Amino acid sequence: MYATGKYTSRGPALIPRMKTKHRIYYITLFSVVLLGLIATGMFQFWPHSIESTADWTIEKRSVHDAPLIHLPVSSPIPERGDLSCRMHTCFDVYRCGYNPKNRIKVYIYPLQKFVDELGVPISSTGLSREYNDLLSAISDSDFYTDDVTRACLFIPSIDVLNQNSLRIRETAQAFAMLPRWDKGMNHLLFNMLPGGPPDYNTALDVPRDRALLAGGGFSTWTYRQGYDVSIPVYSPLSADVELPERQPGPRRYFILSSQTAIHREYRGELERLKEENGEALLLLDKCTNLSQGAASARKRCYKGQVYDYPQILQESSFCVVLRGARLGQAALSDVLQAGCVPIILADSYILPFSEVLDWKRASVVIPEEKLSEMYSILKSIPHRQVEEMQRQARWFWEAYFSSMKAIGLTTLQIINDRIYPYAARTYEQWNNPPVVKWASVNSPLFLPLIPPRAPGFTAVVLTYDRVESLFRVITEISKVPSLAKLLVVWNNQNKSPPEESLWPKVGVPLKVVRTKENKLSNRFFPYDEIETEAVLAIDDDIIMLTSDELQFGYEVWREFPDRLVGYPGRLHLWDHEMGKWKYESEWTNEVSMVLTGAAFYHKYFNYLYTYKMPGDIKNWVDAHMNCEDIAMNFLVANITGKAPIKVTPRKKFKCPECTAIDGLSLDQTHMVERSECINKFASVFGTMPLKVVEHRADPVLYKDDFPEKLKSFPNIGSL
């Protein structure tokens, strides 16, 4: 059957053709509407502010190309600076608002060249390389925004790092002309060399209203606690000289002084110390016998002998950092880079980033009046502590001093932490080297004010080759509603895990991690796969726990996230006859440990166990293939000062499939070895941290005579 109809060269004529004049009319109308939509879109999304700096690049940031701004003599001058300013009085936090990333937004003003009425610039140097690097780092960071209406913090493109190059009055007038100045509210200025002869003030002399100051030479008189930020004085040698990291330990010299142009009284005192202690102290000064053209900044001398600087700093355990004309010294950065422990003798000096950095871990601060006692003070510090300080000093430099980028972003992070305190970095994140990945974990001792991002728990199952019981454990755990992930730690290097198709089908991610060595401590390693705060450590033969018991245990842990919450309870006792501690697993009314063969804990303790376990406990555990659970109990009790929490009435775990060959805890020597572990750990800790308690946690209706359907956890095992 064929369709009939009228055909043309354009195809079947299904509708009459439009007349030409009508077609032109509709085409014109359609074009007008389309152009209107395009114009509306351009107006909607085109930047409305003339202050937008979307094309902010290093190439654009050139003083020669910057627009010229003339400053009339009558231009207003900001106030000198309010010493009473604090974040709650001189900073408008409402500009920052709430955002999911808890990060402030920083706007950098477009570069302009300010000159007076005669055309003379306000600065003799323009934009220094250091300030250019600083602005570049900020503009490339997550803090930066080119939308001035979204900004929380404003940074002028006016370089005031070195006050010596500034015209004070004119620079202040330039600040006042900034479009969003508003008496300096929410503005941040960076300065490293404040003051000038003869007084060398410890804060920038440029009048700045209420602006925050990131300063490199604050004293206790000029520093506004919790408002200003004390920053280091950047050392150009940091960029030009590469010092390879040196292993901590004893070095050729005990004390080294390398600063030039220090006060004659301090020089005299150092010379007396040199006479008393001989080769232990190296006292260097500026070289006067160098040939013409020698780079004297990189040389130091002692009695005609020339030393390379700052390389010589690596030859000393301690390095002197004395006050000079200014309190802040670039020498501090050089000393830290060398891994030399700085001896800071500068009364009233606010150390860089001291708001967040624990300088006791990386330096020795001595009052200036006790300079004569310096040698004896340093000799009293244990060698092991000196090595830790050397390591910490080098890391402080790498993380916070090594570049203008590090200095600038650290400053912004400190201000960010003030504005979003509930999301602020912890002490560990600021002060612990990155080998410990503190950024992914919060200490349960300082609970955040917002819920955890990853609810639920990760079950970490340690296994060797008991595949059948492992699969039974996985199947039972997978029934727990709060389970977020299963992580199987495969501790057998001689046998591969089962094929993927053989594993039980579960409704959560299941990951198998193969270890390099068969160590019990592998169960407590802070694996990247653990994204939840709660961890359930469980052995591959714990097949008797029900899903109700596990869910109840997790809910108890949520109420006590700083505790070990577990099922097998154990006790330590003092044996008066033997004069030592004894491990007890019999039924009693007391417990002091819950074994991590089945226990919930915060993943923070994985980091402490792996990186901060005292003495040789971790090596002891791995060598004896025993007691990792006791070690974790010691660690948590020592950190928190609290006892564990036992849940559900089970006191002994029955394992009908286990044999004396299969189950470690059935070995006759097991109890003796466990007692030895307790005594060993108590000796290393120097105390007995375990606490004895006489209670456990059970569901509310567990023993009550109610129908099972009314109970939240009906399937709780009996004794």
Phi, psi and omega in degrees: 000133186243144176276141179249152180170172182272129181246149171231182178294343181267358182117187182295135180273085183279333178228154179296147179286143181285142177294151186300315184294327177289321180298318179297322181296314182289325177297317179297316180297316179299320180296319179297315179297316181298315178297324178296317178296318179297316180297319179298317179297319180296320180293324183292320188255355178286139181301129182273337186267136177286352180270003181297138181232051182295336181262031183290110177220167179297323181297322180289334186274072179235129182298327183294326182268351185289147177296146183272129179240119179271136179257109175298150179301329183275007180302143181296152179243130179299165173293161185301323184138132185267110181290345180271000184297136172223170184300330182272354180245326186241010180229131181266095182290341181291342173295330186281325176061191178255137171216150187299334183272356180052050182226131178291157176249131187245130179250134178253126180297146173300147181289132176225150178258109182269130178225158177278188184294340178268000179088010180274127181297156179283345180229141180281345184245350182072231181258114181288161178299321181296317182288326176298318178296321180297311180295324179296317181296319181292319181291340177267357185268172178288347179285335192285144169221144176261005178260105185297335182285341179264355189287142175257329184227142183239134179239119178289149173271039177249116187281111176239025179301318183243108183295336182299336184265005188254152165262111193302307185297312184293324178297319177298319178297323178296320176301314184296338180275352180296137188303326185251021188302305175048054181059032175080003182301127177063025175254144182238127178245140177252128178217134180245329180242089181274169173064181179196172182297147003265347187272334181052068178303154185267007175219156182307130182279350182291124176304133190218015178055233185260013184298144171289148179235122169265100190247150184259013180206033184298144167248171179296343180279329186252347184278127177265101186305128178078003179237297175288167176234124177278122183242162178284159170275116184294137178257119178302334179296336180300325181273331188266339182238127179258117178255113178296145181296135181250140181296138179298153179147181180299146181230176188300318180247151178273315179229140178225136174240124186236359184285147176253163175057038174271162185301143185298330178293319177293320178299318179297319180294321178295323178294323176295319176297323178297318179296323183284328189244000171060230187291348180292339182238127177250121184249107184256158178212180178297141181279136179246355185246022180281151178290162183301129176092357179292146181281087186295334180296337182253022178227148172224152185228153171215113180051048176084348178272131185259136179237144175283134179240133013264012183303324183297337181297334181287352181268006184231148177284318180236145179230133183282133173235099182262154172297144174246215175299326175249154179292315180285133184234133174295339179300331179299319179295318179298319181295316180296320180300326181281355183070024178263135183286118181287135171258107188264114177242084182206086184303139177074002180287130174272109184296148183304133176054028183294348176296332183235337183267137178268095185289345177295337181278347187228357185208169173237120179258121183237133175301144183302326182291345180256022178302324181294338181263007187304314185298313181293325178296315183289328180293338182279353182276127181300149182302319182296322179292323178298318179297318177297321180292322177298317180295318181292321180300314179297320181291322175305317180296312182299319187277326192231348186241342197289341183206164175295330176297313180299318180294314182294314183288328175296318178300313180295324180293323178297315178295321178300318180295329177291321185281326177240070186297331181289343178245016185289156175294149180274171176304317182296319181295325179283326194247348181262134179303157189290353176301333172262115188277068184294340186298340184262007185214145175250142177291133178290349178285342179230081189291139177291160180272358179240153183298154177296147182288333184241088180289169182086187182226158175255124177272121179252111184255117177272129182216161178237296177207014179273077189292319184297309180292328177301314181295325178293320177296314180299318181298319181287318181296326183296345179277351184283126185300327186270003179294128180254328184199150174247127179237115180261119178265103183274108190263013183253112182275348183261359183218136181276152176296160178301158177297153185302325183291342183271345184286152177299147177276119182235161185268011179231163177300137177237122183236135176253126179249123178266129182268159181274334179222152179276088180235140177293332181293347179299335181290340182252014178287141181282075181297141178298335182291343180277101182260340179276160175283327181272136177235133170255111173272127183212140179279162183281000179245009179274081186261359187265348180284134179271165179295327176297318180296320180291317179296318178297319178300319178296320181291329173293318179299323180300329177281336182226067187289352178264006182249162164277125180240112186211186191252306179284115180265143178222169187220146171251141182229153176266123179269105184293326181291316181274342180070036178204175183280153182228141178269133184230130179241003180286164180292123174220178178267011184229149172221149174229355179216148164239131187283141184278013167293342175198089183203147173263145175201168180278139184296344175306325183287341172297320179293316180296317181297317185284322189246342187234013179295128183297151172055219183253025184301315182297318178295322178300312180301313183291326180288322183267352182051048182197158166076014176296330179289322177294320179300318178294322176298316177300314184298310183294317180296323180291322181287317187264336186071020185235157179277162175285172177240121176269137180241153180062159187282353182300128177251323177239139180265117179276138179223084185298335181277345184284148174236174180297334178280325188276326186251121182298319186291349180270354180294138183296330181275359186299314183296322179295316180296321180294323177294321177298321179299314181300316179293322178297312183293321178297325178292317180293316180289339181078010181195173173252098185282343185296138180248138180265133177230163182233042178213161174220170180253126176233156174300150186302315185264018187301314183261355183282150182276077178234156175301144183302328183292344178273350183266136180291329184230076183288334186263063176256123184294153179268178178296000000 
